[in-house]
């Protein structure tokens, strides 16, 4: 269990994580990956000793920053887009032939 107790990743757990992440780790590298992962877990244990007495939880509500998804009429959009084309034919961009 990860958390307040002491936890060490073993090679089987590293293999499982690698499989879930769809990465291959050579057999001789598994031990070093486990060691590095355990160093990362030890580093995170510093959060357990951080003084948090009297600190209010930081909670905020996200607000939707996107525009509303409602249908709109862009009747002049086609003309504005095609108006940027150096050449056009009817309602299409006209380009030079690139494949022989």
C-alpha positions in Angstrom: 0.0 0.0 0.0 1.3 3.4 -0.9 0.8 6.1 1.6 2.0 6.8 5.2 3.6 3.4 5.6 6.9 2.2 4.1 6.4 0.8 0.7 8.9 -0.7 -1.8 8.2 -1.6 -5.4 9.4 -5.0 -6.3 10.4 -6.3 -9.8 7.0 -8.0 -10.3 5.2 -4.7 -9.8 7.6 -2.9 -12.1 6.8 -5.5 -14.8 3.1 -5.0 -14.2 3.4 -1.2 -14.6 5.6 -1.6 -17.7 2.9 -3.9 -19.2 0.1 -1.4 -18.4 2.2 1.4 -19.9 3.0 -0.8 -22.9 6.7 -0.4 -22.6 9.4 -3.0 -22.7 12.1 -3.0 -20.0 15.0 -5.4 -20.5 15.5 -7.9 -17.7 18.8 -6.5 -16.6 17.2 -3.0 -16.2 14.3 -4.1 -14.0 16.3 -3.9 -10.8 17.6 -0.4 -11.5 14.0 0.7 -12.5 12.8 -0.6 -9.1 15.5 1.2 -7.3 14.8 4.5 -9.1 11.0 4.1 -8.6 11.6 3.5 -4.8 13.7 6.7 -4.7 10.8 8.6 -6.2 8.4 7.1 -3.6 10.8 8.1 -0.8 11.0 11.6 -2.1 7.2 11.9 -2.0 7.2 10.8 1.7 8.5 14.4 2.4 4.9 15.5 1.9 3.9 13.5 4.9 6.2 15.5 7.2 5.2 18.9 5.7 3.6 21.1 8.4 -0.1 21.5 7.5 -1.6 22.4 10.8 -3.9 25.4 10.4 -3.7 25.4 6.6 -7.1 25.5 5.0 -7.7 23.0 2.1 -7.4 24.7 -1.2 -10.6 23.9 -3.0 -11.9 25.7 -6.1 -14.6 25.1 -8.6 -13.6 25.0 -12.2 -15.6 27.1 -14.5 -16.3 26.3 -18.1 -14.1 28.4 -20.3 -15.4 27.1 -23.6 -18.1 28.7 -25.6 -21.5 27.2 -25.6 -22.0 24.5 -28.1 -25.0 25.9 -30.1 -25.6 25.8 -33.8 -24.8 29.0 -35.7 -25.1 30.2 -39.2 -21.9 31.0 -41.0 -23.4 31.6 -44.4 -20.6 33.8 -45.5 -17.8 31.5 -44.1 -17.4 29.7 -47.4 -16.8 32.9 -49.3 -14.4 34.3 -46.7 -12.3 31.1 -46.8 -12.3 30.7 -50.5 -11.5 34.5 -50.8 -8.1 33.7 -49.4 -7.3 31.2 -52.1 -4.8 32.4 -54.9 -6.9 30.4 -57.4 -10.3 28.8 -57.1 -12.7 26.8 -59.3 -16.3 27.0 -58.3 -16.4 26.2 -54.6 -13.0 24.6 -54.5 -9.4 25.6 -54.1 -7.4 25.2 -57.3 -3.9 23.9 -56.8 -1.1 22.8 -59.0 -0.8 19.1 -59.8 1.7 17.6 -57.4 1.6 13.9 -58.5 2.7 12.8 -62.0 
